[in-house]
Amino acid sequence: MKITTNSILILFGLIGLLMVACLPVAMLTSPLFRQSQPTPDTFATLQVIVTQTMSAMTQTAPTQTSIPVTATLVPPTSTPLPTATAVSYCDWVTFVKDVTIPDGTKFAPGETFTKTWRLKNRGTCTWTPDYMLVFTTGDSMGSTTAVRLPGNVAPGQSVDVSVTLTAPTKRGDYVGYWMLRNPSGVLFGYGDRANQAFYVDINVDDLPHGIVTGNFYYPSEFNPPLNLYFENAATGEIIQFAIPEKSSTYSVLLPNGTYYAYAWAPNYNLQGAYVNESLTMKPFVVKGGQNSTGINLTDWSPYPHSRGQ
């Protein structure tokens, strides 16, 4: 085969192309992208271009629109309160007041008294005489523990209920609780549940004074002015009272003790006295908080009476 010059040139050309193809692309392209250091004029031109570009971007940037906050008003809801259910009882008491013996009343040991309460029928059933006032707890103050109601008491009506009691013999404070009882034996009282008892509250003490009462029985149509005397049988001390004209009875307060009682009619020189059957003066005892009744001055004489036993 005859090799020509053209064939040799073509062969070297192919070898050259192959060698160029094997070189790195960066070595071939770097001269193309390399730029000369910019002059001051070039910097100014670039600054203008950047400024214009930033201005254009600012003008074309989307404006942020603030979203208005709207307050949604929730209308208030009125929740109705639960309705209270009316409570009613067949047998129910309203305590009105203490008619007698306020709380803390003082009594002498063993003194008898009557306690009265005023109660109102708050229930729906009529109270009858078969309903009872009964002692429930506390200090009974005597043997009476149940008393019948005095009559019918319709709903809304009031009634006074009473019981006779006796103060204990020892000093101190005493409270007795009472309720009503229906014919079925069920106890009831006052309060929201008809279960509260009313009570009697007393104080027992040796009171320093007692009351003395009596009649004069002066022997004429009317009594003249009198001087009334009480002589202490132990000490001889005399307590004197002036009695006005036409007074046939007396009531005085005396300290505790044993006494003789007598009176003088000054203008008539007559003495009357509380006497024994022997017509000697009879002693009597005054106890604190108690009444000494029947100390009558019956025997009138111009001569003084002797002291008896």
Secondary structure, DSSP 8 states (H G I E B T S, - for coil): ----HHHHHHHHHHHHHHHHHHS-HHHHHHHHH------HHHHHHHHHHHHHHHHHHHHHS----------------------------SS-EEEEEESSS-TTEEE-TT-EEEEEEEEEE-SSS-B-TT-EEEEEEE---SS--EEE-SS-B-TT-EEEEEEEEE--SSSEEEEEEEEEE-TTS-EE-BTTTT-B-EEEEEEE---SEEEEEEE---SSSS---EEEEEEETTT--EEEEEE-TT--EEEEEEESEEEEEEEEETTTTEEEE-B-TTSSB--EEE-TT-EE------EEESS---B--
